[in-house]
């Protein structure tokens, strides 16, 4: 019997050493920095630790922090509006709800109907929005890319312009009012594209040999544009006002929060992540400012993480974010203890099935449930791994500063994760 136990622990030790050896070889061959941490959930034991205490740029693994903070602070429905009534007037503030006519999420149009059906005047206040449209450490030259939609107190259409080619020379704009900001350039680019001016919503079309059928471009947000969009959408006038200093305001709820979590975690939606952090800030302070939510979460929910996070935004677009693999694993463990497994796994990207993991970790039985994170020269994956024997492991696999194509890094990661699945 004693010999059997000795053999068992010897084999387990060999497995851990073999995994570390593979990771080290990958790190050397791809000239990158790697952190890996593997934790047995049932036994509460670390199985593999390779640079687990070193800090890495997490990219969209930052959304795990936003996810957990939202789970702790937000209810099962999104807070859409804060409002008061004065005579026949309705005065309202946005609570950062990203769902108002946002095509990427379910929208029950409750806020739309509430405003549309009010019989009196409508007044909008943005006094509670106390931050910048872009986060610290975001790449300014990504302003024209769909994944860099601006933060705002009352987003409309996801703060995005959708342009679709209906037939040749005919473009459909959503929202429609942006077609008046559209001009054609005589210059040609290699690929057909539409570029928004950096300081305005002027849209310039460039013809090219490589054709496109649709474009999604963030618009430059402002209070005046919000008023125009609301007035255009509601087909009634909306004016601006300073928020009255009253304690009698009510909250209008809209969609289930899980419908936002699912898109954020599976498709890695940056806009939803940023707006959720604003929602969290509004809960603890009545002010839409992400730093408030981050500070509150670090002090009240995350003070027991093994390494102090450097956390600056909701989405992970910022390169100022720095987390360690073992802290990410610890956060996943806290999340697992907060949310029932069945609900949690349905909200995450699933290997071979959906979201950012749809083309990786394919299997007849899903075995990877988690969150990816990608920025230029960086890629991470963390979450839950179910082995052939049915064991549930939590892992964090972080790759920084590689210059090879990202797909090569992902394939190496996939090989190692599959090997762990078989060996344990």
C-alpha positions as CSV (number, residue, x, y, z in Angstrom):
1,X,0.0,0.0,0.0
2,X,2.8,2.4,1.0
3,X,4.5,1.7,-2.3
4,X,1.4,2.5,-4.2
5,X,1.1,6.0,-2.5
6,X,4.8,6.6,-3.2
7,X,4.3,5.7,-6.9
8,X,1.2,7.9,-7.1
9,X,2.9,11.0,-5.8
10,X,6.0,10.3,-7.9
11,X,3.9,10.2,-11.1
12,X,2.0,13.4,-10.1
13,X,5.4,15.1,-9.5
14,X,6.6,13.9,-12.8
15,X,3.5,15.4,-14.5
16,X,4.1,18.8,-12.9
17,X,7.8,18.8,-13.9
18,X,6.9,17.8,-17.5
19,X,4.3,20.6,-17.8
20,X,6.9,23.1,-16.5
21,X,9.4,21.8,-19.0
22,X,7.0,22.3,-21.8
23,X,6.2,25.8,-20.7
24,X,9.9,26.7,-20.4
25,X,10.6,25.3,-23.9
26,X,7.7,27.4,-25.3
27,X,9.0,30.5,-23.5
28,X,12.5,30.0,-25.0
29,X,11.4,29.1,-28.5
30,X,8.9,31.9,-28.8
31,X,11.2,34.4,-27.0
32,X,8.4,35.5,-24.7
33,X,7.6,35.7,-21.0
34,X,5.2,33.1,-19.6
35,X,3.3,32.8,-16.4
36,X,1.3,29.7,-15.5
37,X,-0.6,28.7,-12.4
38,X,-2.7,25.5,-12.0
39,X,-4.9,24.9,-9.0
40,X,-6.9,21.8,-7.9
41,X,-10.2,23.1,-6.8
42,X,-11.3,20.1,-4.8
43,X,-8.0,19.5,-3.0
44,X,-7.3,23.2,-2.7
45,X,-3.7,22.5,-3.8
46,X,-1.4,24.2,-6.3
47,X,-0.4,21.7,-9.0
48,X,1.9,23.8,-11.2
49,X,3.4,27.2,-10.5
50,X,5.6,28.8,-13.2
51,X,6.2,32.5,-12.6
52,X,2.8,32.6,-10.8
53,X,3.8,35.6,-8.6
54,X,5.2,37.7,-11.5
55,X,3.1,40.5,-13.0
56,X,1.8,40.4,-16.5
57,X,-0.2,42.6,-18.8
58,X,-3.6,40.8,-18.7
59,X,-5.5,42.4,-21.6
60,X,-9.1,41.3,-21.4
61,X,-8.5,39.1,-18.4
62,X,-9.1,42.4,-16.7
63,X,-12.8,41.7,-17.4
64,X,-12.7,38.9,-14.8
65,X,-12.2,41.7,-12.1
66,X,-15.0,43.7,-13.6
67,X,-17.2,40.6,-13.7
68,X,-16.6,39.7,-10.1
69,X,-17.1,43.3,-8.9
70,X,-20.4,43.5,-10.8
71,X,-21.6,40.2,-9.3
72,X,-21.0,41.5,-5.9
73,X,-22.5,45.0,-6.4
74,X,-25.2,44.8,-9.0
75,X,-28.7,43.2,-8.8
76,X,-30.1,40.7,-11.2
77,X,-31.4,43.6,-13.4
78,X,-29.5,46.5,-14.9
79,X,-30.1,50.0,-13.5
80,X,-31.0,52.0,-16.6
81,X,-32.2,55.4,-15.4
82,X,-32.3,57.5,-12.3
83,X,-35.3,59.9,-12.5
84,X,-37.5,62.4,-10.7
85,X,-40.8,64.0,-11.8
86,X,-41.5,67.7,-11.3
87,X,-44.9,68.7,-12.4
88,X,-45.3,67.3,-15.9
89,X,-41.5,67.1,-16.5
90,X,-39.4,64.0,-16.2
91,X,-35.8,64.7,-15.3
92,X,-33.4,61.7,-15.8
93,X,-29.8,60.6,-15.6
94,X,-28.2,57.7,-17.3
95,X,-26.8,55.0,-15.0
96,X,-24.3,53.7,-17.7
97,X,-26.7,51.0,-19.0
98,X,-25.1,49.9,-22.3
99,X,-28.2,48.1,-23.7
100,X,-30.2,51.1,-25.1
101,X,-30.5,50.0,-28.8
102,X,-27.1,48.2,-28.6
103,X,-27.3,45.5,-31.3
104,X,-24.9,43.2,-29.5
105,X,-27.2,42.6,-26.5
106,X,-30.8,41.8,-25.7
107,X,-32.7,45.1,-25.3
108,X,-36.2,44.9,-23.8
109,X,-36.7,48.5,-24.7
110,X,-38.0,49.3,-21.2
111,X,-36.1,52.5,-20.9
112,X,-37.2,53.5,-24.4
113,X,-40.8,52.9,-23.7
114,X,-40.6,54.7,-20.3
115,X,-39.2,57.9,-21.9
116,X,-41.4,57.6,-25.1
117,X,-44.6,57.2,-23.2
118,X,-44.1,60.1,-20.7
119,X,-46.7,62.7,-21.4
120,X,-44.8,65.8,-20.3
121,X,-41.4,67.3,-21.1
122,X,-38.1,65.3,-21.0
123,X,-34.9,66.7,-19.4
124,X,-31.5,64.9,-19.4
125,X,-28.7,65.5,-17.0
126,X,-25.1,64.2,-17.3
127,X,-23.9,65.7,-14.0
128,X,-23.1,62.2,-12.6
129,X,-20.6,61.4,-15.3
130,X,-17.2,62.3,-13.8
131,X,-14.6,60.6,-16.1
132,X,-13.1,60.7,-19.6
133,X,-14.5,59.0,-22.6
134,X,-11.3,57.0,-23.0
135,X,-9.5,55.2,-20.2
136,X,-5.9,55.8,-19.0
137,X,-3.5,53.8,-21.1
138,X,-5.8,53.2,-24.0
139,X,-4.3,53.4,-27.5
140,X,-5.5,56.8,-28.9
141,X,-5.1,55.6,-32.5
142,X,-7.7,52.8,-32.0
143,X,-10.4,55.5,-31.9
144,X,-11.8,54.4,-35.3
145,X,-12.0,50.7,-34.3
146,X,-15.3,49.1,-33.0
147,X,-13.7,47.8,-29.8
148,X,-12.8,51.3,-28.6
149,X,-16.3,52.7,-28.2
150,X,-16.3,55.6,-25.8
151,X,-17.7,55.5,-22.2
152,X,-20.7,57.7,-21.5
153,X,-23.5,58.1,-19.0
154,X,-26.4,57.3,-21.4
155,X,-25.0,55.2,-24.3
156,X,-27.2,55.0,-27.4
157,X,-26.6,52.3,-30.1
158,X,-23.6,51.2,-28.1
159,X,-21.9,54.5,-28.9
160,X,-21.3,53.0,-32.4
161,X,-22.1,53.9,-36.0
162,X,-23.1,50.9,-38.1
163,X,-22.7,51.3,-41.8
164,X,-23.9,48.6,-44.2
165,X,-23.6,48.4,-48.0
166,X,-27.1,47.7,-49.2
167,X,-26.2,47.8,-52.9
168,X,-23.3,49.3,-54.7
169,X,-23.1,53.0,-53.9
170,X,-26.0,52.8,-51.4
171,X,-25.1,52.8,-47.7
172,X,-27.4,52.3,-44.7
173,X,-26.5,54.2,-41.5
174,X,-27.6,53.3,-38.0
175,X,-28.2,55.8,-36.4
176,X,-29.5,57.4,-39.6
177,X,-28.5,61.0,-38.6
178,X,-24.8,60.1,-39.2
179,X,-25.3,59.9,-43.0
180,X,-25.2,63.8,-43.0
181,X,-21.6,63.6,-41.7
182,X,-20.5,61.3,-44.6
183,X,-18.3,62.5,-47.4
184,X,-16.4,60.7,-50.2
185,X,-12.7,61.2,-50.8
186,X,-11.1,61.1,-54.2
187,X,-8.1,59.3,-52.7
188,X,-7.9,55.5,-52.8
189,X,-6.6,53.1,-50.1
190,X,-5.6,49.5,-50.5
191,X,-8.8,48.5,-48.9
192,X,-12.2,50.2,-49.0
193,X,-12.7,51.9,-45.7
194,X,-14.4,54.7,-43.8
195,X,-12.4,56.8,-41.3
196,X,-13.9,59.1,-38.8
197,X,-12.1,62.4,-38.1
198,X,-10.4,62.2,-34.7
199,X,-12.0,65.4,-33.4
200,X,-15.5,65.2,-35.0
201,X,-18.0,62.7,-36.4
202,X,-17.2,63.5,-40.0
203,X,-16.9,60.2,-41.8
204,X,-14.6,60.0,-44.9
205,X,-15.0,57.2,-47.4
206,X,-12.0,55.8,-49.3
207,X,-12.4,53.5,-52.2
208,X,-10.1,50.5,-52.5
209,X,-9.5,47.2,-54.3
210,X,-10.3,45.1,-51.3
211,X,-14.1,45.6,-50.7
212,X,-16.1,45.6,-47.5
213,X,-19.8,45.2,-46.8
214,X,-20.1,46.8,-43.5
215,X,-18.3,49.0,-41.0
216,X,-18.7,49.7,-37.3
217,X,-17.1,52.9,-36.0
218,X,-17.3,54.5,-32.6
219,X,-18.7,58.0,-32.6
220,X,-17.4,61.0,-30.7
221,X,-19.7,61.3,-27.8
222,X,-21.0,64.5,-26.2
223,X,-24.0,65.8,-24.3
224,X,-25.3,67.6,-27.4
225,X,-25.0,64.4,-29.5
226,X,-26.8,62.4,-26.8
227,X,-29.7,64.9,-26.8
228,X,-29.8,64.7,-30.7
229,X,-29.8,60.9,-30.6
230,X,-32.4,60.6,-27.9
231,X,-34.7,63.2,-29.6
232,X,-34.2,61.4,-33.0
233,X,-34.9,58.0,-31.5
234,X,-37.9,59.0,-29.3
235,X,-39.3,61.3,-31.9
236,X,-39.7,64.0,-29.3
237,X,-37.6,66.8,-27.9
238,X,-35.2,66.1,-25.1
239,X,-33.4,69.1,-23.4
240,X,-30.5,69.3,-20.9
241,X,-30.7,70.4,-17.3
242,X,-28.6,70.4,-14.1
243,X,-29.6,67.6,-11.8
244,X,-31.7,68.9,-8.8
245,X,-30.3,68.2,-5.4
246,X,-33.1,65.9,-4.2
247,X,-33.2,62.5,-2.4
248,X,-36.4,61.4,-4.0
249,X,-35.0,59.9,-7.2
250,X,-36.2,56.5,-8.4
251,X,-34.4,53.9,-10.4
252,X,-35.7,52.3,-13.6
253,X,-34.4,48.7,-14.2
254,X,-34.0,47.3,-17.7
255,X,-32.4,44.0,-18.8
256,X,-31.1,41.0,-16.8
257,X,-27.4,41.6,-15.9
258,X,-26.6,38.1,-17.0
259,X,-27.3,39.1,-20.6
260,X,-24.5,41.7,-20.3
261,X,-22.1,39.3,-18.5
262,X,-22.5,36.7,-21.2
263,X,-21.6,39.0,-24.0
264,X,-18.7,40.6,-22.0
265,X,-17.2,37.2,-21.0
266,X,-17.8,35.2,-24.2
267,X,-17.3,37.8,-26.9
268,X,-15.0,40.0,-24.8
269,X,-17.1,43.2,-25.3
270,X,-15.0,46.1,-24.1
271,X,-17.8,48.6,-24.2
272,X,-20.0,46.5,-21.8
273,X,-17.1,46.0,-19.5
274,X,-16.5,49.7,-19.2
275,X,-20.1,50.6,-18.7
276,X,-20.6,47.9,-16.0
277,X,-17.7,49.4,-14.0
278,X,-19.5,52.8,-14.3
279,X,-22.7,51.0,-13.0
280,X,-20.8,49.7,-10.1
281,X,-19.4,53.1,-9.3
282,X,-23.0,54.5,-9.3
283,X,-24.1,51.9,-6.7
284,X,-21.4,52.9,-4.2
285,X,-21.2,56.6,-4.8
286,X,-24.0,58.0,-7.2
287,X,-21.1,59.0,-9.5
288,X,-20.1,57.4,-12.8
289,X,-16.4,57.1,-12.3
290,X,-14.5,53.8,-12.8
291,X,-11.8,54.6,-10.2
292,X,-14.5,54.7,-7.5
293,X,-15.6,51.1,-8.3
294,X,-12.0,49.8,-8.6
295,X,-11.0,51.3,-5.3
296,X,-14.1,50.0,-3.5
297,X,-13.6,46.5,-5.0
298,X,-9.9,46.4,-4.1
299,X,-10.6,47.4,-0.5
300,X,-13.8,45.4,0.2
301,X,-13.7,42.3,-2.1
302,X,-10.1,41.8,-3.3
303,X,-7.9,42.7,-0.4
304,X,-7.1,38.9,0.2
305,X,-5.6,38.3,-3.3
306,X,-2.0,37.0,-3.0
307,X,-0.6,40.0,-5.0
308,X,-2.0,43.5,-5.1
309,X,-3.5,44.2,-8.6
310,X,-2.6,47.2,-10.6
311,X,-6.1,47.7,-12.0
312,X,-7.1,50.8,-14.0
313,X,-10.0,50.1,-16.4
314,X,-13.0,47.8,-16.9
315,X,-12.1,46.2,-20.2
316,X,-8.3,45.6,-20.3
317,X,-7.7,48.0,-23.1
318,X,-5.2,49.8,-20.9
319,X,-1.6,48.6,-20.8
320,X,-1.3,49.9,-17.3
321,X,-3.1,46.9,-15.9
322,X,-0.9,44.4,-14.2
323,X,-1.9,41.1,-12.5
324,X,-0.2,37.9,-11.5
325,X,-1.4,34.4,-12.6
326,X,-1.9,33.3,-9.0
327,X,-4.1,36.3,-8.2
328,X,-6.2,35.6,-11.3
329,X,-6.6,32.0,-10.1
330,X,-7.6,33.2,-6.7
331,X,-10.2,35.5,-8.2
332,X,-11.7,32.7,-10.2
333,X,-11.9,30.7,-7.0
334,X,-13.8,33.5,-5.3
335,X,-16.1,33.8,-8.3
336,X,-16.8,30.0,-8.2
337,X,-17.7,30.3,-4.5
338,X,-20.1,33.2,-5.4
339,X,-21.9,31.8,-8.4
340,X,-23.3,28.3,-8.9
341,X,-21.2,26.3,-11.4
342,X,-24.0,25.8,-13.9
343,X,-24.8,29.5,-14.1
344,X,-21.1,30.5,-14.1
345,X,-20.0,28.2,-16.9
346,X,-22.9,29.3,-19.1
347,X,-21.6,32.9,-18.9
348,X,-18.1,32.1,-19.9
349,X,-16.4,31.4,-23.3
350,X,-16.5,27.6,-23.9
351,X,-13.8,25.8,-25.8
352,X,-14.9,24.7,-29.3
353,X,-18.4,26.2,-28.7
354,X,-18.7,29.9,-28.5
355,X,-17.1,33.3,-28.2
356,X,-13.4,33.8,-28.3
357,X,-12.7,30.1,-27.7
358,X,-15.0,28.8,-30.5
359,X,-12.1,27.7,-32.7
360,X,-9.9,26.3,-29.9
361,X,-10.1,23.4,-27.4
362,X,-12.6,21.5,-29.5
363,X,-14.0,18.3,-28.0
364,X,-17.1,16.2,-27.9
365,X,-17.4,17.2,-24.2
366,X,-16.5,20.8,-23.4
367,X,-13.6,21.0,-21.0
368,X,-12.3,24.6,-21.0
369,X,-14.5,27.4,-19.6
370,X,-12.9,30.8,-19.2
371,X,-11.8,34.2,-20.5
372,X,-9.2,35.1,-23.1
373,X,-7.2,38.3,-23.2
374,X,-5.4,39.8,-26.2
375,X,-3.4,42.9,-26.9
376,X,-0.6,43.4,-29.4
377,X,2.2,41.0,-28.4
378,X,0.2,39.6,-25.4
379,X,-2.3,36.8,-25.0
380,X,-3.8,35.2,-21.9
381,X,-6.3,32.5,-21.1
382,X,-7.7,31.7,-17.6
383,X,-10.6,29.9,-16.2
384,X,-11.7,26.3,-15.5
385,X,-10.3,23.0,-16.9
386,X,-12.1,19.7,-16.5
387,X,-9.8,16.7,-16.9
388,X,-10.6,13.3,-18.3
389,X,-11.0,12.1,-14.8
390,X,-13.5,14.8,-14.0
391,X,-11.3,16.9,-11.8
392,X,-11.9,20.7,-12.0
393,X,-8.7,22.8,-12.1
394,X,-8.5,26.6,-12.2
395,X,-5.7,27.9,-14.3
396,X,-4.1,31.1,-15.6
397,X,-1.9,31.1,-18.6
398,X,-0.3,34.4,-19.4
399,X,2.0,35.2,-22.4
400,X,3.6,38.6,-22.8
401,X,6.1,40.3,-25.2
402,X,6.1,37.8,-28.0
403,X,6.6,38.9,-31.6
404,X,5.5,35.7,-33.4
405,X,1.9,35.5,-34.8
406,X,-0.6,35.2,-32.0
407,X,-2.0,32.0,-33.5
408,X,1.3,30.2,-32.9
409,X,1.1,31.1,-29.2
410,X,-2.5,30.0,-28.9
411,X,-1.6,26.6,-30.5
412,X,1.2,26.0,-28.0
413,X,-1.1,26.9,-25.2
414,X,-3.8,24.5,-26.5
415,X,-1.2,21.7,-26.7
416,X,-0.2,22.2,-23.1
417,X,-3.8,22.5,-21.8
418,X,-4.8,19.3,-23.7
419,X,-1.8,17.5,-22.2
420,X,-2.9,18.5,-18.7
421,X,-6.4,17.3,-19.4
422,X,-5.1,13.9,-20.3
423,X,-2.5,13.6,-17.5
424,X,-4.7,14.5,-14.6
